[in-house]
Amino acid sequence: MEQSVEDYKLIFEKEGVYLHTNAKKMLQDTTLPGFIRVVERAGVPALEWSPLEDEGRSAPAVLYSKKDGEEGEDDTKFDPGYEPDWAVISTVKKDQQAAVKDSGQWSFSLPLSELYSLRRARFSLGRNFLVLTSRGGHPLPPLHFHRGGTRELLRALQRYIILDQSPMDGRLFLAYPHDSGALSQSFDKLQLMDDGGSDLVSRFIQDPYATTFGGFSKVTNFFKAALRPPDSTGGSRACRDPGLPPQADDEPGFELITCGVELGPRPDVCRGPPLDRWEEFLDPEGRVKNPERIRDLVFRGGIAPPLRKELWKFLLGFYPWNSTAKEREDILRSKTDEYFRMKVQWKSVSEEQEMRNSLLRGYRSLIERDVSRTDRHNTFFSGNDNPGLTLLHDVLMTYCMYNFDLGYVQGMSDLLAPVLFVTQNEVESFWCLTGFMELVHQNFEESQEAMKQQLLQLSILLRALDPELCDFLDSQDSGSLCFCFRWLLIWFKREFSFEDILLLWEVLWTRLPCENFHLLIACSILESQRGELIGSDHDFNTILKHINELTMKLDVEEVLQGAEAIYLQLTRCQDLPLKVQQVLGLYSPPSPEGSPESQTGETDHVLDQSQAGSSDPQTSAELK
C-alpha cells in the first residue's frame, strides 16, 4: 500500500521488527520493538526504522556520510589507521551514529544509495534477522523480524536496487544501482572515481584506511559481469522473485556470475646479476650510449652498490641520459645554487616569524618527529646528534620551499632516507628526491584520489589473476585491499630490509616493463600468501595482522620474479580484459599526432630552467 503526503511516500511498512541494542545479551531492556519502512523522501528512497515509542515524533536522523560544507559542528579525533604514526590525514570526522543513546532513540534512516550489503541470518528459534552495512563500512544494529516480513522487505528493496549474492556466503548480498547495465559499461558509470561523487571522497577523508575502501569491492562484481562468457544467459543479474516458493534457507536465489577468462601458464623468470659496468656505456664526451640497455640491465638485476650514487641520478632525472660530462657539471652547479637559495628561505625565518606561520611551524614539527624515528637502525642515521639526521631534516625542510602546495606529509622521510644514504650529498639527494616525488607525489595529496585509483587497479589485477583469493578476501570484508595501503604509499619501504629496498626501488625507477609494475609486486606478495590466507580462519583483523607481520620477512628476488612472471602471463593472454590492459599500459586511446621531445631538447630544458632560476654564484658559495 502506497500513500503520498507532499514529498513523502510510504512504499513498505512492517511492524514487529525488533532492534537488539546488545546482540550478546538478549535481555528485555536491550530489545526495542519498532517499524521497518521503505520510503521516498523528495524522490530519494531510504530504509527507515523507528521504535514504537517514537511514533509521532519527527523523522529519524538520517545516517549518511556528511559532506563538506553541511551545517553542524564537527568533532575531530586522531585516526592512526592500522599503525601508529601512519595517518596520512590525521584529523577525521567522528562517525555519525545511528543511535542516540542519551535520549534512548535508536531511529535511523539509510538512503538506499548508501546501502552496501545485507546479511540475512536466523536464530535457532527460527526468527530471521538482517544486518545492514553502509557504504562507509558501518554495520547497523541487527534487525530481528519476530513476525516475519523479510521476503516482503526484499521485494520492496528490489524496486530501487539489485541484491547480488556473494559466491562465498549465500546469506550475504551486495547492493547495486538498479541499472545493471552500468556495471558492464565502464567504471565511470559506477561513479567510483567521478569528481561528482563527493560522498565517496568525503567518506575517504573521514577514514582513509578502511572505511571508504569498502566501496572498491564493487570492482569484484564489475569483473564478474565484464568477464562473463558471451554465451551466458541474460545480460543482467536478476533476482529470483521472492514470491516464489522459498528455498531451504528461505532466502531468494541469485544468479551466480563467475570469471570466464582463462589465463595461460605462468612462465618461469630468472633474475640477472647487478649492473657493475659503467664506463663502457659512455662515449668520449660522457654521453650514455645505450640508456635502454642500461635500464634493462637494472630491471633485470639492479645496480652494484659502488655505481648506485652515479646511476641513481640518471634514473631519477637529475641528469638527462644524453648529457655530456661538461653539461652535467653545469647542471650540478646551477642545481646547487637553486637548492641553497631555497634553503636560505626557511633558515632565515626568525622564531617570531615562525610563531605567526602555522603552516611552516607544522611542517617543522612533523619533520622533526619523523626524522627522529626514520631508519635509526642504519649507521648513517643512528645515534644522537647524527649529521645524517641533520641532512635529512634540512633536505625535507627545503622540499617544503620547493613544493609549497604539497609541503611535507608523513612518509616522505622514508623515501628520502635511502636516497640520502646512497648519495651522501645534500644537494644531490634533494634533487633525486624531487625526481622520486615526481613518480609518487600524488600518493601524498590530501584528496587521496591516486591511492583510491591504485587500490582499485590492484583489485582489477588480482580479480583477473586469482578470483578465489578475491572471493575469500571479499567474504572477510577485505576485498578493498586496504591493508595494502602502506605498500603502495611508500613503495614497500617498510616491508623489505634496507638493502633490499634499494634494489626494489631502482628496479621500479626503470619504469619497466610497465608503469604500474609496483601493483604487480603487490599481487606477487599476495599470491605468495594465498595458502596462509585461504587455508586459515582469518578475519579482517587477523588478515591485517598477518600482512603487517610480513615486514622484513619477504625475499625481494622472489617477489620480483613473481611480479615479472605475472606480467608475462597477463600480456600473453589473447582475451585480456580491457580494464586489465589499461592498468598494464597495454591499451591507450588514440592521441593526436606529434613528435616527442628529443633528448637534446631535454638536456637544454634542464640547463635553461636551472640557469634561469639561478642567483649570484656568490650566494651559494657563502652558504656552503
C-alpha positions in Angstrom: 0.0 0.0 0.0 1.4 3.4 -1.0 0.4 6.8 0.3 1.8 10.2 -0.6 1.9 13.3 1.6 3.7 16.1 -0.2 7.2 14.8 -0.9 6.9 11.7 1.3 5.8 8.4 0.0 5.4 5.2 2.0 6.4 2.1 0.0 6.5 -0.6 2.6 5.9 -0.9 6.3 6.2 -3.8 8.7 5.6 -3.8 12.5 7.2 -6.3 14.9 10.8 -5.6 13.8 13.0 -5.5 16.9 16.3 -3.8 17.3 18.7 -5.5 19.7 21.0 -2.9 21.1 23.2 -5.6 22.6 23.4 -8.6 20.4 25.2 -10.7 23.0 22.6 -10.2 25.8 19.1 -10.9 24.6 17.5 -9.1 27.6 14.2 -7.4 27.5 15.8 -4.0 28.2 18.1 -4.3 25.2 15.3 -5.2 22.8 13.3 -2.4 21.2 10.2 -3.2 19.1 9.5 -0.9 16.1 8.6 -0.4 12.5 10.7 -1.0 9.4 9.8 1.1 6.3 10.9 1.7 2.8 10.0 5.3 2.0 10.7 8.0 -0.6 11.6 11.5 0.7 11.8 14.1 -2.0 12.2 11.2 -4.5 15.1 9.6 -2.6 14.4 6.1 -1.5 15.5 5.1 2.0 15.2 2.3 4.5 14.0 3.5 7.9 13.5 2.0 11.4 11.9 3.7 14.3 10.8 2.3 17.7 7.1 2.2 18.7 7.7 4.8 21.4 9.0 7.2 18.7 5.8 7.2 16.6 4.5 10.6 16.0 7.9 12.2 16.6 10.0 13.9 13.9 11.6 11.8 11.2 14.5 9.7 12.3 18.0 11.0 11.9 19.5 10.3 8.5 22.5 8.1 8.6 24.9 9.1 5.8 28.4 10.3 5.1 28.5 14.0 5.9 29.7 16.2 3.1 31.9 19.2 3.4 30.0 22.4 3.9 27.0 20.9 5.6 25.8 22.5 8.8 26.8 21.2 12.2 29.9 21.3 14.3 32.3 18.5 13.5 34.4 17.0 16.3 37.8 15.7 15.4 39.9 12.8 16.5 43.2 11.3 15.6 43.0 8.2 13.4 46.2 6.2 13.3 44.9 3.8 10.6 46.3 0.4 11.2 49.7 1.6 12.5 50.5 4.5 14.9 52.1 7.5 13.1 50.6 6.4 9.8 47.6 8.6 9.4 48.1 10.4 6.2 45.2 12.6 7.1 45.3 12.9 10.9 42.2 14.9 11.5 39.0 13.0 10.7 35.3 13.5 11.5 33.7 11.3 14.0 31.4 8.6 12.6 27.8 9.6 12.8 25.9 7.1 14.9 22.5 5.7 14.1 21.8 5.5 17.8 21.4 8.5 20.1 21.9 6.8 23.4 21.3 9.8 25.6 17.7 10.2 24.5 17.0 6.5 24.1 16.3 6.9 20.4 17.7 4.3 18.0 15.9 5.5 14.9 17.8 5.6 11.6 17.2 6.4 8.0 19.6 4.9 5.5 19.3 6.1 1.9 19.4 3.1 -0.4 22.2 4.6 -2.3 24.3 4.3 0.9 23.4 0.6 1.4 26.4 -1.6 0.7 25.5 -5.0 1.9 22.7 -7.0 3.6 23.3 -10.2 5.5 20.4 -12.5 6.3 20.6 -15.0 9.1 18.4 -16.9 11.5 18.5 -17.7 15.2 17.9 -21.3 16.3 14.4 -20.4 17.2 13.7 -19.7 13.6 13.5 -15.9 13.7 15.1 -14.1 10.8 17.3 -11.1 11.3 19.1 -8.7 9.0 22.4 -6.9 9.4 22.8 -3.9 7.1 26.1 -2.2 6.3 26.5 1.2 4.9 29.0 2.1 2.2 31.1 3.7 4.8 31.6 0.3 6.3 29.4 0.8 9.4 27.1 -2.0 10.4 23.7 -1.0 11.8 22.3 -2.9 14.8 20.7 -6.2 13.8 17.0 -6.1 12.9 15.0 -9.1 14.1 11.7 -9.9 12.3 9.7 -11.6 15.1 6.6 -11.6 12.9 8.3 -12.4 9.5 8.4 -10.0 6.6 12.0 -10.3 5.4 10.9 -11.5 1.9 8.4 -8.7 1.6 11.1 -6.2 2.5 13.4 -7.6 -0.1 10.7 -7.3 -2.7 10.3 -3.6 -1.8 14.0 -3.0 -2.0 14.3 -4.6 -5.4 12.3 -1.7 -6.8 15.3 0.5 -6.3 18.4 -1.7 -6.0 19.8 -5.0 -7.1 20.9 -7.5 -4.5 23.8 -9.7 -5.7 24.6 -12.9 -3.7 28.2 -13.4 -2.6 29.6 -16.5 -4.1 31.4 -17.3 -0.8 28.5 -16.6 1.5 25.0 -17.5 0.4 23.5 -15.2 3.1 25.4 -12.1 2.1 24.0 -9.8 -0.6 25.7 -6.7 -2.1 23.6 -3.8 -3.2 24.0 -2.1 -6.6 22.1 0.5 -8.5 19.0 -0.8 -10.3 20.6 0.0 -13.7 22.7 -3.2 -14.0 23.9 -2.1 -17.4 26.1 0.5 -15.8 28.1 -2.3 -14.2 29.2 -3.7 -17.6 29.8 -0.5 -19.5 32.6 1.2 -17.7 34.0 2.1 -14.2 33.0 5.7 -14.9 29.3 4.6 -14.8 29.9 3.2 -11.4 30.9 6.7 -10.2 33.8 5.2 -8.3 36.2 7.9 -9.3 33.9 10.7 -10.5 34.6 14.2 -9.0 30.9 14.5 -8.6 30.9 11.6 -6.2 31.6 13.8 -3.3 30.1 11.4 -0.8 32.8 8.9 -1.7 35.6 11.4 -1.3 34.1 12.6 2.0 34.0 9.1 3.4 37.6 8.6 2.4 38.7 11.7 4.1 36.9 10.6 7.3 38.8 7.2 7.3 41.4 6.9 4.6 42.5 3.4 5.6 39.4 1.2 5.7 36.0 2.8 5.7 35.7 4.1 2.2 37.7 1.4 0.6 34.7 -0.8 1.1 33.3 0.8 -2.0 36.1 -0.5 -4.1 34.8 -4.1 -3.7 32.3 -3.1 -6.4 35.1 -4.0 -8.8 34.6 -7.6 -7.9 31.1 -7.6 -9.3 32.0 -5.4 -12.2 34.5 -8.1 -13.2 32.0 -10.9 -12.8 29.8 -9.1 -15.3 32.5 -7.8 -17.6 34.2 -11.2 -17.9 31.1 -13.3 -18.3 31.4 -15.6 -21.2 29.4 -14.4 -24.3 27.1 -17.4 -24.2 25.9 -16.7 -20.7 22.2 -16.3 -20.4 20.8 -12.9 -19.6 22.6 -9.6 -19.8 21.9 -8.5 -16.3 22.0 -10.1 -12.8 18.5 -11.0 -12.0 17.0 -11.9 -8.6 14.5 -14.7 -8.1 11.0 -13.4 -7.4 10.7 -13.5 -3.6 7.0 -14.5 -4.2 8.1 -17.9 -5.5 8.3 -20.9 -3.0 11.2 -20.4 -0.7 14.3 -22.4 -0.9 15.6 -24.5 2.0 17.1 -21.5 3.8 14.1 -19.3 3.0 16.3 -16.8 1.0 15.8 -15.6 -2.5 18.2 -17.1 -5.1 20.5 -15.0 -7.2 22.3 -15.9 -10.4 26.0 -16.6 -9.7 28.4 -15.0 -12.1 31.9 -16.3 -12.5 35.0 -15.1 -14.2 35.3 -16.5 -17.7 38.9 -15.5 -18.6 41.4 -18.4 -18.8 45.0 -17.2 -18.3 47.7 -19.3 -19.8 50.6 -20.9 -17.9 52.8 -18.6 -15.9 56.3 -18.6 -17.3 59.5 -19.1 -15.2 61.6 -16.0 -14.8 65.3 -15.7 -14.0 66.9 -12.7 -12.5 70.3 -11.4 -13.7 73.4 -10.1 -12.0 73.6 -6.4 -10.9 75.0 -3.9 -13.3 78.6 -3.5 -12.4 79.9 -1.7 -15.6 79.5 2.0 -16.4 82.4 3.5 -18.3 81.9 1.2 -21.3 78.4 2.7 -21.8 79.8 6.3 -22.1 81.1 7.9 -25.3 84.2 10.1 -25.3 82.2 13.2 -24.3 80.5 11.3 -21.4 77.1 10.7 -23.0 75.3 7.4 -22.2 75.3 5.5 -25.5 72.5 3.0 -24.8 70.2 4.1 -21.9 67.6 1.5 -22.9 70.2 -1.3 -22.4 71.1 0.1 -19.0 67.5 0.3 -17.9 67.0 -3.3 -19.0 70.1 -4.4 -17.0 69.0 -2.5 -13.9 65.5 -4.0 -14.2 66.9 -7.5 -14.5 69.4 -7.4 -11.7 69.7 -4.0 -10.1 72.9 -1.9 -9.7 76.2 -2.8 -7.9 76.5 -0.6 -4.8 79.5 1.3 -6.0 77.6 2.5 -9.1 74.4 3.5 -7.4 75.5 7.0 -6.5 76.0 7.8 -10.2 73.3 5.8 -11.8 70.5 6.9 -9.4 71.0 10.5 -10.6 70.1 9.3 -14.1 67.2 7.1 -13.1 65.7 9.9 -11.0 66.1 12.6 -13.7 68.8 14.7 -12.0 70.9 14.2 -15.2 69.4 13.6 -18.6 70.7 10.4 -20.2 72.3 12.1 -23.2 74.0 14.9 -21.2 77.8 15.2 -21.6 80.2 15.3 -18.7 80.6 19.0 -19.2 76.8 19.6 -19.2 76.5 17.6 -16.0 79.0 19.9 -14.3 76.9 22.9 -15.4 73.7 21.2 -14.2 75.2 20.4 -10.8 76.5 23.9 -10.4 73.1 25.5 -11.2 71.2 23.0 -9.2 73.4 23.7 -6.2 72.7 27.4 -6.5 69.0 26.7 -6.7 69.0 24.4 -3.7 70.8 26.8 -1.3 68.6 29.7 -2.4 65.6 27.7 -1.3 67.3 26.5 1.9 68.1 30.1 3.0 64.4 30.9 2.8 63.4 28.8 5.7 66.7 29.1 7.5 66.3 32.9 7.7 62.8 32.8 9.3 63.0 34.1 12.8 61.3 32.4 15.8 58.9 35.4 15.9 58.0 35.0 12.3 57.5 31.2 12.6 55.2 31.8 15.5 52.9 33.6 13.1 53.3 31.0 10.3 51.3 27.9 11.4 52.0 26.1 8.2 55.7 26.3 8.4 55.6 25.6 12.1 53.5 22.5 11.5 55.8 21.2 8.8 58.9 21.7 11.0 57.2 19.8 13.9 56.1 16.9 11.7 59.6 16.7 10.1 61.4 16.7 13.4 59.2 13.9 14.7 59.6 11.8 11.6 63.3 12.3 11.3 63.8 11.1 14.9 62.4 7.7 14.0 63.4 7.1 10.4 65.9 4.3 9.8 67.6 4.7 13.1 68.9 1.1 12.8 71.1 2.3 9.9 74.5 3.5 11.0 74.1 6.6 8.7 71.2 7.8 10.9 71.8 6.1 14.2 72.7 7.8 17.5 72.0 11.3 18.8 73.3 14.4 17.0 74.0 12.4 13.9 75.0 14.5 10.9 72.8 12.2 8.7 69.7 13.3 10.7 70.6 16.9 10.2 70.9 16.4 6.5 67.6 14.5 6.4 65.9 17.3 8.3 67.4 20.1 6.1 66.5 18.4 2.8 62.9 17.9 3.9 62.5 21.4 5.1 63.9 22.7 1.8 61.5 20.5 -0.1 58.7 22.4 1.6 60.1 25.5 0.0 60.3 23.7 -3.4 56.8 22.4 -3.3 54.6 24.8 -1.4 51.4 23.0 -2.5 52.4 19.6 -1.1 54.7 20.7 1.7 55.6 17.7 4.0 53.4 14.7 4.6 54.2 11.7 6.8 56.1 9.0 5.0 58.2 11.3 2.8 61.2 10.9 5.2 61.0 7.2 4.4 61.5 8.0 0.8 64.4 10.3 1.3 66.5 8.3 3.8 67.7 5.6 1.3 68.4 8.3 -1.3 70.5 10.3 1.1 72.3 7.1 2.3 73.3 6.3 -1.3 74.3 9.8 -2.5 75.6 11.0 0.9 75.3 14.5 -0.6 72.8 17.1 0.5 72.2 18.7 -2.9 72.2 15.5 -4.9 69.8 13.8 -2.5 67.4 16.8 -2.7 67.2 16.7 -6.5 66.9 12.9 -6.5 64.1 13.2 -4.0 62.3 15.6 -6.3 62.6 13.1 -9.1 61.3 10.4 -6.9 58.4 12.6 -5.8 57.5 13.2 -9.4 56.6 9.5 -9.5 54.8 9.2 -6.2 53.7 12.8 -5.2 50.1 12.0 -5.9 50.2 9.4 -3.2 50.5 12.2 -0.6 47.9 14.5 -1.9 45.1 15.2 0.6 42.3 14.1 -1.7 43.9 10.6 -1.9 42.4 10.1 -5.4 45.6 8.4 -6.6 45.6 6.0 -3.7 42.0 5.1 -4.4 42.8 4.6 -8.0 45.7 2.3 -7.3 43.8 0.2 -4.9 41.1 -0.1 -7.5 43.6 -1.1 -10.1 45.2 -3.6 -7.7 41.7 -5.2 -7.2 41.3 -5.4 -11.0 44.6 -7.2 -11.4 44.0 -9.6 -8.5 40.5 -10.4 -9.7 41.8 -11.4 -13.1 44.7 -13.4 -11.6 43.1 -15.2 -8.6 39.3 -14.9 -8.3 39.3 -17.5 -5.5 41.6 -15.3 -3.4 39.5 -12.3 -4.2 36.3 -14.1 -3.1 37.9 -15.1 0.1 39.0 -11.5 0.9 35.5 -10.3 0.0 34.0 -12.7 2.4 36.2 -11.4 5.2 35.5 -7.7 4.3 39.0 -7.4 3.0 38.2 -7.2 -0.7 39.1 -3.5 -0.8 42.7 -4.5 -0.1 43.0 -1.5 2.3 45.8 -3.5 4.1 47.9 -2.8 1.0 47.7 1.0 1.6 51.1 1.3 3.1 52.7 -0.8 0.4 51.6 1.5 -2.3 52.0 4.7 -0.4 55.8 4.5 0.1 56.6 1.7 -2.4 57.1 -1.1 0.1 59.7 0.8 2.2 58.6 -0.9 5.4 58.2 -4.4 4.0 61.8 -5.1 3.0 65.2 -4.7 4.5 67.1 -1.5 3.9 69.4 -3.2 1.3 66.5 -4.9 -0.4 64.6 -1.7 -0.8 67.5 -0.1 -2.6 67.3 -2.9 -5.2 63.5 -2.8 -5.4 63.3 0.9 -5.9 66.0 1.1 -8.6 64.1 -1.7 -10.5 60.9 0.4 -10.2 62.6 3.6 -11.3 63.4 2.0 -14.7 59.6 2.1 -15.4 60.0 -1.4 -16.9 58.1 -3.4 -18.0 55.1 -1.2 -17.3 54.2 2.0 -15.4 52.3 0.0 -12.7 54.8 -2.7 -12.0 54.5 -1.9 -8.3 51.0 -3.2 -8.4 52.2 -6.5 -9.8 54.7 -6.6 -7.0 51.8 -6.3 -4.6 50.0 -9.1 -6.5 53.1 -11.3 -6.2 53.2 -10.8 -2.4 49.5 -11.5 -2.0 49.7 -14.7 -4.1 52.7 -15.9 -2.1 50.4 -15.7 1.0 47.3 -17.2 -0.5 47.8 -20.6 1.2 48.2 -19.0 4.6 45.1 -16.7 4.0 42.6 -19.1 2.4 43.7 -22.1 4.5 43.1 -20.4 7.8 40.3 -18.9 9.9 41.5 -15.3 9.3 39.0 -12.5 9.6 39.8 -8.9 8.7 41.8 -8.1 11.8 43.9 -11.3 11.6 44.5 -10.7 7.8 45.7 -7.3 8.7 47.9 -8.7 11.4 49.3 -11.3 9.1 50.1 -8.8 6.4 51.9 -6.5 8.9 53.9 -9.4 10.2 55.4 -10.0 6.7 57.7 -7.0 7.3 61.3 -7.9 6.8 60.4 -11.5 6.0 59.9 -11.1 2.2 62.6 -12.2 -0.3 62.9 -9.3 -2.8 64.3 -11.5 -5.6 61.4 -14.0 -5.3 58.9 -11.1 -5.2 60.4 -9.5 -8.3 60.5 -12.9 -10.1 56.8 -13.4 -9.3 55.8 -10.0 -10.4 57.6 -10.3 -13.8 56.1 -13.8 -14.3 52.6 -12.3 -13.6 53.2 -9.6 -16.2 54.3 -12.1 -18.9 51.3 -14.3 -18.1 48.9 -11.5 -18.4 50.4 -9.9 -21.6 50.4 -13.3 -23.3 46.6 -13.8 -22.7 44.8 -13.2 -26.0 41.5 -12.2 -24.3 42.8 -10.0 -21.6 40.0 -7.7 -20.4 40.3 -4.0 -21.5 40.5 -2.8 -17.9 43.5 -5.0 -17.2 45.1 -3.8 -20.4 44.6 -0.2 -19.3 46.2 -0.9 -15.8 49.2 -2.5 -17.5 49.5 0.3 -20.1 48.8 -2.1 -23.0 46.0 0.0 -24.3 45.5 3.7 -24.6 43.1 5.8 -26.6 44.5 7.3 -29.8 46.4 10.5 -29.2 47.0 13.5 -31.5 49.9 13.2 -33.8 53.1 14.9 -32.6 56.8 14.3 -32.4 58.2 13.6 -28.9 60.7 16.0 -27.4 64.2 15.0 -28.4 66.8 14.0 -25.8 68.9 17.0 -26.8 65.9 19.2 -26.1 65.6 17.6 -22.7 69.2 18.5 -21.7 68.7 22.1 -22.9 65.5 22.3 -20.9 67.2 21.3 -17.7 70.0 23.7 -18.2 67.8 26.6 -19.2 65.5 26.0 -16.4 68.3 25.9 -13.8 70.2 28.9 -15.2 67.0 31.0 -15.4 66.4 30.5 -11.6 70.0 30.8 -10.5 71.1 33.7 -8.4 74.5 35.3 -7.9 77.0 32.3 -7.6 78.5 34.2 -4.6 75.3 33.5 -2.7 75.7 29.7 -2.9 79.4 30.0 -2.1 78.7 31.8 1.1 76.1 29.3 2.2 78.1 26.2 1.5 
